[in-house]
Amino acid sequence: MKVASRNLSLTKAGSESDSAIYLGAIMAPYPALSDDALCIDAESWLKLRPDAAAIPVVDSENSPIGIISRTHFQIKYLQLYGRDIYRHRSVSVMMDHTPFTADYFDSVAQVSTLFERNRNHLIENGILVTQEGLYCGFVSGLALLKSALAEVKLTKKQLEQAQQALIQREKMAYLGSLVAGVAHEVNTPIGIAVTAASTLQDEAAKLVDLLRAGQLKRSLLTHFSELVSDSTALIHANLSRANEIIRNFKSIAVDQTSNELRTFELGEYCQQLLDSMKPTLCHYPQPVRLNSPHQPIVVTTSPSAISQIITNLVLNALEHAFDSESGSEQSRHGSVEITLFETKGSIHLICQDSGKGIEEAIIGNIFDPFFTTLRHRGGSGLGLHIVYNLVTDVLHGEIAVESNSALGGTRFTIIFPI
């Protein structure tokens, strides 16, 4: 019996770096049941392997044709009269006929990118690993998540090592500041991703303990499924953000590669962005507000570019516009406002603060790379340069700045096509 499977393979061996973890290294070489096996055979199989999350099923040629989830099997088999009903029936009645399969040499990173849209199924059923189409082992959803976390930690370690190597090679102060800026920008999303993955790992371990003790309830499984959904979405979003940040820093001296475009509602996206920045914004006394029209502003552009532009403008205003050390009235009661509106096929994005303004002598240099007035406090001088490149190269728009150092306040106006 041949059954179509959902193949997760993206590329074969040789396409990933030597340090990548591949599925074959983490798979469990569980023996598979044949397609003519009975449910009583599946019961025996599970008793012999209490840690297995699912049973692989293959045909006479050892090609994977299905998978039986331990949870699904136990719910049906252990119900009242369930054992009597199913014990002599074919395992096909318990089987998912469209199992996920992936190649032995596919990397964990490759397969993890597909976790986002298939997370619940992969957590419950796992992945059947194949070589040349033949079954050779099984990877549980939990094992995949653990390995993905290990790769995240490895990437973070490699980034730190690269940072230290660059600092040793480059003695010039502005390059040292650049590396500090990169580390600061990247550590936040990676830290969030690691925390989310660690939490998920802990909860998964608790679930396994309950499963072994025979205390697993449907409500607990539903709660864990929701946790997986939220955590994997958070991991994916923050790792994508870290990847975009690194790419933008690396592309300062060269043409920036195009960012992926997406259609979304700008006001809602900006509010979500500001909400995600609350852990950072809470360290500043000045509030950050969003003024958006009631009617939606739908744009097709790079959300990553919008995110980095607003983040850099807001943090730049909070760091430079207000003299926090003076404790002045202006510093205590200042604010930053983001205003959005649409006119004649163009989007206007305005970031305005009520701070001390920018001196006329330096306002013409603020978009230059490495230009900063806060180098003594670790400023890299790259924030506004990145903003300028994103506006002109990615959004295909323009940016202008107005400031009045006498009365206070600076306004950045960005105009880009819908």
N, C-alpha and C positions, 0 to 999 in steps of 0.2 A: 504494500500500500504506500503510495507516494503522496505526501502532503506538502503544500507550499509553506515555506517558512519566511519570517521577516528577517532579512539579512542586514546586519548592522555594519558590515565591513565597509571601510572607506578606501584604504590603500593597503598594499602589502608590505612585506618586510623591506627595509632599506629606505623608507620614506621618512622615518622618524629619527630623532637624534639617538646616539648610542645609550644615553642615560634614560630613555623612555622605558616605562614598565609595559610589557606586552602581556596579553591575556594568558598566553601559555605559561607564564611564570607564576600566575596566581590561581590557575584553575585547579579544581579538585578532580582527579581522574576517576570519578565514580563510574562503576559499570552501569550500562543502560539496560532497561527492560526491552524485550522484543515486543513487537506489535501484537503477537498472539498470546501475551501473558494475561493473567487474570488479576482481579483486584486483590485477591488473597496473596498473590505474589508481591503486589505493591505494598501490602501491609507488612509482609516479612522484610522487604527491602528497607522500608522506613525504620523498622525496629532495629535493624543492624546498623543503621547510620543515623543516630539521633540528631546529629548536627546538620544534616542535609536539608536544604530548604525545598527541594523539588526532585522529582525523578525524571531522568531523561528517558525517552522512548525512541527506539530506532527500528528500521525495517530490516529485512533479511540481508541487505547489503551494507548495513551499519550506517545508513544515512539517517540523520535526525528527522523524525516526523511529528514529534509532539513532546509535551512536558506536563507533568502532574505536580501541581503545587501541594506541598504538605498541608498547608492550611485548608485549601479547598477539599482535599481528600478527607481530612479528619472531620471537617464539618459535616460532610455527607455520610461518611462511613461510620462515625460514632453516634449519629442520631439514632433515635428509637427504631429498632429493627433494621438499621442501615447496614450492619454487617451481614445480616441474613439476606438482604436484598441484593447487595453488590458483590459478595465474596466470590461468586462463581461467574461473574460477568466480566467481559473484556475490559482491559484498562482504558480502552478508547472512550468509555462513558465518563471517565474522570479526566480525560486528557484535553489540554489546550492544543488544538490542531495547527496552530500557527505560532510555533515557538520562535523566539528571537535567537538568531545564530550569528556568530562572528568568527573570523579567522584566528587561528592560533597566534599569528604574528601581528594582529591588530593591536595598537597601543591602547592603554587605559584612557589616555587623553582623547583619542579618537572616539571611542565608544561612549565616553562620558558626555561628549557634546550632544549625543542623541538621548541622554537621560531626561532632558528637560521635558520633551513631549511624550515620553513613554514611562515616566518615573514610577507610577503605581504598578504597572504590569511588570516592570523589571525588578522592582523590590520584591514582589511576591514570587515571580517565576524564575528570575535570573536569566542567564544566557548559556546556550549550548555552544561549545567551542568545537570548531571543525578544522580539519586539514584536508585540502583537496575534496571538500564536500562530505568527508566522513567524520563521524562523531569521535572526539577524543577526550572530552572533559566538560566540566560544568563550572561556571562562575556565578556565585550568588550576587544579588544586588548589594548586600552588605559588603562583600569582599571588593566589589567594584568601587564603592564609595570610600572604603578604607584606602585603597590604592590611589584613588584620585586625590585624597587628602595628602598622602605621602608625596605625590608629585607636586602638589601646591607648595608643601614645605620645602621640597628640594629646589623648586624654582625660586622661592624666597631666599634660600641659602645661596644659590648661585648668583642671584642679584646682589646680595650683600658682598659676596666675594668679588664680583666684578666692580662694585663700588670701591672697595678697598684697593683693588689693583689700579683703578683709574686715578685714585688719589695719590698713590705712590708714584705713578708715572708722570702725573702732571703737577708741577709745583706752583703754577700760577693760581692766585687766589680765586679768580672768577670761575675756573673750572672746578675747584674744590667746592665752591658754593653751588655750582650746577649739580654736582653729584648729591649734595645734601638736599637740594630741592627735589631731585628725582626720588630719593629714598623717602622723603616726607610725603610726596604725592602718592607713591605706590604702596607704602606700608599700610595706609588706611584701608583701601579695598581688600588687600591681601589679608590683613588682620581680621576684617569682618568675615571673609570667606573661611579662614581657618577656624574662627570661633564657631561659625554656623556648622561647619563640617564636624568639629569636635563634639558639639551638642548632639548632632544627629548620631554620631558614633556611640555616645553614651546611652542615648535612648534606644538605639538598636540593640545594644548589649542587654538592656533591661528586658526588651521584648523577647530576646532569645532565652533569657532565664525563665520568663513566664511560660514560654512555649515548652521548655524542657520539663517544667513543673506541672504541665497540663492545666495551667490557670489562664491561658489566653482566651480573652473574650472578644467578641466582634467589636464592641465599643472601643477597646484598647487598640485593635487593629485599625479601626477608622481614625482614631486620634493619631496613631503613628503615620498613617497615610497622609493626613493633613500636614503633619510636621515635616514629612519628606517633601511634600509639595512646596511648602513655604521655604524650607532650608535650601533645597536645590535651586529654586528660583533666585534666592539671595546669593548663593555661591556663584551661579552663572552670571548674574548681573555685575557682581563686584569683580570677578575675574576678567570679564569683558572690559570693565572700566579700567582695570589695571593694565590690560593689554593695550588699550587705546592711549593711555597716558604715556606708556613707554614708547609707543610708536611716535607720538607727537614730539617727545623730547629728542628722540633719535633723528627726527627729520628737520631739525632746526636749520641745518646748513644745506639741505637738499629739498627738492620739490616733494611736498607731502603726498602720499598715496591717497586715493579717494576713499572716503568713508562710506559705509553702507547707508543707503537712503531708506527711509521708512515714512509712511503717512501716519500722522498722529495729531492730536489736539494740543496746541502749544501751551495754553493756559494750564491745563491739567498736568501736563508733563513738567512744567516749571514748578508747580506747587509740589509735586512729588519729589522733585529735585531738592527744593528748599527743606522739605520734611526730612529727607535723607541726610541733610547737612546739619540737623539740629544738634547732634553730639559735638560738632565743631562750633556752631554759632552760640551755643550756651556759654562759651567762655568769654563772650563779648557782651558788654552792657547795652549796646545799640541794637534795636530790633531791625529785622529785615522783613519788608512787606512786599507783597505781590499785588499789583493793580492790573486786573485783567477784565476785558469786557464780558458782559453776560452772554453774548452770542459767541459760539465757538470759533476759534481760529485754527483751521485745519491746514497743515503744511506737509509738504513732502520734501524732507531734507534729512540731514544727518543728526539724529538725536544725541550722538556722542559729542558732536561739535557744539550743539546748544548747551549741553551739560557742562562742558569744559569752559565755555565762554562765560556763562553765568557764574560758575564756581570761582573762576579767576577774578572776575570783576567784583563780586561780592567780597571775597577775602582781601582783595587789593584795597577796597574801600575801607574795610574794617581795620586793616593794618596801617594804612597810610593817612586816612582822612581825619582820624581822631587821635589826639595826643593823650593816650591813656595814662601816661605817667604824671601829667599835670593835674588830673582830676578836675578839670574845668567844667563849667556848666555845659558848654558845647559838647564836650566829650561824654558827659553823663546822659544827656538828653538828645544826642544826635540819632540819626536813623539812616538806613539805606533802603531805597525803594526801587523795585523792578516794575516797569510799566510796559504793557504790550498793547498794540493796536494795529489795525490793518487799514491801508488806504491805497486805492488805485493799483491793486495787484502786488503791493509790497507790504512787508511786515516791518514794523518799527519796534525795536527792543531797546528800552532806555534804562540805564542803571544810574541812579542819582543819589548822592549822599549829601548830608548837611554839615560836612566837616570843614576843615580849614582851607581847602582848596589846594591847587598846585601852583607853585611859583612860576611866573611867566618865563623865567630864564631856563627852566628845564622842561616845560610842557612839550616842546618840540622833540624831546628825546625819549619820551616815556615808552614808545613802541620799539625802541632799539633793543636788540638782545644784550643781556647782561647789564642793562642800565638799572640801577637800584639806589635808593637813598637809605636802604636798611641793610646794607651788607654786614654791618657790625652786629646785626641781629639774625644773620643767617639767610637774608634775602638773596635769591638767585638772579633776580633781574630778568626772569623769563616769562613770568605770568602774562603781562600785557603783550609781549612779543608773540606768544602762542595765540592769544586772543586775536591779534591782528591777522596772523596767518590763517586761522580758522575762518574768520569772517570773509577774507578776500579769496582764499583758495578753495574752501569747502562750501561755504554758503553763497559764494559769488556776490557778495554784498560790499558795503562800505561802512567805515566806522569813523566817527568824529568825536572830539572831546572839547568840552567848554568848561572853564573854571574861573572863579572869581576869588582870588586869595584874600581880597579885602573884606568882602561880605561873607565868604565861606561857601563851600559847596562845589562839587564837580559832577558833571553829567556826561556820560558816554552814550552816544546815540548810534545804534546799529540799524541799518536798513538793508534788507535782502529780499529777493523775489520769493513768492510763494512756490 
